[in-house]
């Protein structure tokens, strides 16, 4: 017995070391959402256990990466901000030159020994990190020039991702960059001016045909899905039918007709909440919304308690990234926003997005558990 206890002691120390920087509340909320995601994925994938097992494996790998990052201090993480950003931009240039074309879009880069990677996902983490690093370097003397430099850092990956074209990811990357600018103290007059300028750009993009035809159709479909019910409006109409059919209590797990009769497209990725709404109803969707609100609340608490500017910027940006993911996905599925291909965080099928999200959780845990007594 003593020998067994002696052998178990190193394991306990090892386990304590790797979990010492895990934020219990944050991890519990994320895992509750992820478990719901696996549950609905099983139904969305027509009860294909192989797909659920594949997603579980990707999640376990992502959790492992999260634990590694959580055990690193924010200052150590920021050491990788510049090289990570440079690598991300180089990979995006590689996509522009020789990326894999899938469904008419050039978004993937085939790397020998690794496979297909989507560099735009990397920028969702790399951009907030380099902006947090940059503003911390100029803490106490941030001027308009610093915001101008930051805007250029945002514009480079944004333009490269728009060119792919990938409107959904470009908006998420741009939003992550804007959140850092706002949290760093960007003047509200500049924000209003930027919003007006963005409106003019959108108007010009529409009038001078800078948008692709399918992007225009998606925007028009928001106002009248039935104008092209068999094509551009199909996703929105079928999602609305599925969510409406769920009622208050839902049809029950594995009993969604829109899902299992295959009327609902992209049901295991971008439109998975329509599957969830049909099977679990308004009550189930309300539970998911509460979990997301709890996630945001915990993230903002971490941001407010951070003892350094970089910590606050990183935590705030990651929190608002989660919000943007969820808001845009639910908005496009419910017909309030154009369909732009944004997954539901911790629920939609996909390894790249899952890895990005758990890296963000790891950064939040790092900020939460490595607080300094005095800001530096």
N, C-alpha and C positions, 0 to 999 in steps of 0.2 A: 504493500500500500504506500509506504514511504517512497519507494522507487517511482511509482506512478505519479505521485504528487510532485516529485522532483522534476520528472519529465514534463509535467503539465505547467510548471511554473514559468519556463521560458515562453511557452505558447501564450500564457496569460499576459506576460509583459509585452510580447509582440503585438497581441490583439489590442492592448491598452494604448500602445504607441500609435498604431494606425488609426484608431478611432478617437484619440484624444482631441482632435481638431474637427470632429464631426458635430455640426449643430443639430441636436436631436429633433427640435421642433421642425426645422426646415426639411430635414431628411424624411421625417414621418409624413409631412404634407406631400412632398414630391412622390414618395413611394405609394401613397394612397391614390394619387392621380394616375401613376404608372400602372398600378394593379388594375384599376378600372379600365385603363387603356388596353391591357392584355385581354381583359374579359370581353370587351366589345370587339377587339380585333379578331378574336376567335369566331365570332358571329359574322363579322364583315368579310372574313376570308373563307366563308362557307364551311366553317368548322375544320379548316385545314390546320391540324396541329403543328405541321412542319413550319408554317409561317409564324405561328406564335412562338415556337421554340427558337426559330431564327431571331425573332425580335428580342426574346428573353436573353439569348446569348449576347446580342449587341448591347443590351442594357447592362448586363453584368460587366462587360468590358468597359462601358462608359462609367459605371460606378467605380470600378477600379481606378480609372483615370481621375475621377472626381476625388477619391481618397488621397491620391498622390498630390494633387493640386492643393487640397485642403490643408495638407501638412506642410506646405511651403508658405512662407510669409509673403504678404503683398509686395514688399520691396524686392524679394527674390523673384517673384513672378514678373515684376516690371522690368527686370533685366532682359527679359525675352521680348519686350514690346517692340523694339525697333527691328530686330532680325525677323520676328514673326510677321510684322507688317511688310517688310521687304520681300520675304518669301511669298506672302500672299499676293502681292502685286505682280511678282515675277510669274507665279502660277496663273494668274488671270491673263497676263500677256501670252502665256503659253496656250491657254484656252483660245484666245483670239486668233492665234496663228495656226494651231493644229489640234484643236479640241475635238472631242467626239460629238457628232451631231445626232441628237436623239429627239424625235418628234419635232423636227424643224428648228431646234434651238441648240446652239453650241455652248454647253454649260459644263461639260465633263472633260477631264484630262486623264488620259491613260498613262500611268506611271509603272514601268516595269517592276515586277515584284510586289507591287501594292495593289494594282488594279485601277479602276476608275475612281477618281476623287473629284469633288465639287469645291474648287477653291473659294467660291463665293461664300460658302459656309464658314470657312476659316476667318474671313474678314469680319464676321459678326462678333468675333472675339478679339481679333488683332486690332481693329479700329478703335474700340473703346480703350484698350490697353495703351496704345501709343498716344492717344489723346490725354488719358489720365497721367501718363508719364511726362508728357510735354507740359501740361499745366502745372504739375507739381514742381517741375524744374523752374517755372516762372512764378511760383506762389508768392504772393505779396506785391507783385509788380506786373499783374496781368493787364495789358493794354489791348487796344483794338487790333494792333499788329499781330498779337498772339492769336486772336480769333480768326484773322485773315489766313495765317499759316494753317491753323486747324481746319479751316474751310477747304483749303487746298488738299490737305491730307484726306478729307472726306470725299472731295470731288473726284480724285483719281480712281479709287475702286468703284465708286458709284457709276462713273461713266463707263468703265470697263464691263461692269455687270449689266448695265442697261443695253450695251451693245450686243449682248449674247443672243437674243434678248431674254432677260429675266426680270420683269417688272416687279414681281413680288419680293424677290430677294434684294433687289436694288433699293426698294422702299424701306425694307427692314434695316439694311446696312446704313442708309442715309438717316433713318430715324435714330439708330444707335448713336451715330455721330452727333446728331442734333441734340440728343439728350445730354451728352457730355458738355456741349457748348452751353446749354441752358443751366445745367447744374454748376458750371464753372462761373456763372454770373453774367451771361450775355445780356446786354441791355434790351429791354422789351421793345424799344423803338426799332432796334435792328431786327428783332423777331417779326414785328408787324411789317416792316419794309421787306424782309425776306419772304414773308407769306404772300405779299402783293406781287413780288417779282416771280415767285413760283406760280401764282395764278396766271400771270402773263405768259410764262413759259408753257404752261399747259394749254392756254388758248392758242399760242403760236404753234405748238405741236399738233393741235387738232386742225387748225386752219391750213397749215403748210404741209400736212401729211407726213409729219415726222413719226407718227405712231403707225405701227403695223395694223393691217385691216382687222386682224383678230382682236387686237387690243381695243380698237374702236368699238367692235361688236360687243365686247365684254362690258364696256362702259354704257352703251346704249341699252344693253340687256337689263341693267339695274333698274332703269325706269320703266321698261316694258318687256318682261321676259317672253311673253307670248308672241312678240313680233317675229321671233325665229325659234319657235318652240321645238323644232326638230334638230337644231344645231346649237347656236350660241346660248339659247335660253334653256336647253335641256337640263343641264346640271342644276340650275336654280329652281326650275319647276319641280323636278323629281325630289330635290331636297326638301322643298316646301311641303310636298305631299307626304313625304316620310315623317317629317316633324309633326305635321298636323294630325297624321294618323295615330301618332303615339298618345295623343290626349294627355290626361293628367297622370295616369299611372303607367302608361305604356302597354305594348302588346306582350311583353315578357321576353326574357332573354332567348335568343335564337328563333323568335317568332315574327321577326320583321318581314313583311311581305315585299316591300320595296327592295330590301336587301337581297333576300333569297330568291326572288324572281328576277334579280339582276336588272332592275330598272334604274337603280341608283349608280351613277358612274363614280370612279375614284373613291369608292366607299371605304377602302382601308387606309387611304392617305388623307387627302385634303377634305373629303366630305364625311369623315368618320363620325362627326358629331350628329349628322342626320341619322345614321344607324343607331347611335346611342339614344337620340331623342325618340325614335320610333319604338324602340324596345323598352326604354325605361321612363318615357314620358316626361312631363313637366317636372315631376318630383325628382327624377334622376338628374335632369339637367340642372335643377336648382342645387342639388348636392354638389355637382361638379363646379358650378359657379362659386359656391361657398368655399370650396377647396382652393380655387384660383384666387379668391379674395384673401384667404388666409395666407396663401403663398406670397402675394404681393405685400400684405401687411408685415409678414416676418422679414421680407427683403428690405422694406423701408425702415424697419426698426434697426436692422443691421447697418444700413446706410447712415442713419442718424447717429448711431453710437460709434461709428468709425472715428478713429483719432487722427487720421491724416486726410489731407485733401484728396490724394490719389485713392485712398480707400473709399471715401464717400462717393467719388466720381465713378469708380468701378462698380460698387454695389448698387448705386442708383441707376446706372446704365443697364446693368443686368436685370434689375427689377422691372424697369420700363420695357426692356426687350421682351420679357415674359408677357407683360401686358399687351404689347403690340402684336405678338404672335397670336394670343388668344382672341383679342378684339378683332383683328383683321380676319382670322379664320371664321369666327362666329358671324361676323358681319357679311362675309361673302356667301356663306352657306345659307344664311337667312334672307339674302337678297338685298341687304342694305349697302353692300359694297361690291365692286366688280370682282369677278373671279380672277385671282392673281396667283394662285398656287402657293398658299402659305399653310404649313401643317399646324395641327392643334398640338400645343406643347405637351410632351410626355405621353401623348395618346396616339397620334398618327404613326403609321408604320414608316420606318426609314432609319437607317443606321447613322447617316451623316448628321441629320438634324438632332437625333438623340444624343450623339456625342457632343455636339455644340452646346446643347442645353445642360448636360451634366457637367461640362467644363465650367459653364457659367455658375452652376450650383457650387462647384468646388471653389471658385473665386470668392463667392459670397461667404462660404464657410471659412476661408482663409482670412477674410476681412473681419469676420465675427470673432474668431478665436485667437488672432494675433494682434489684438489692440495694444497700442503703446500707452504708457502712462502720460507721456508728453509728446505732443505732435512735433514732427521734425520737418 
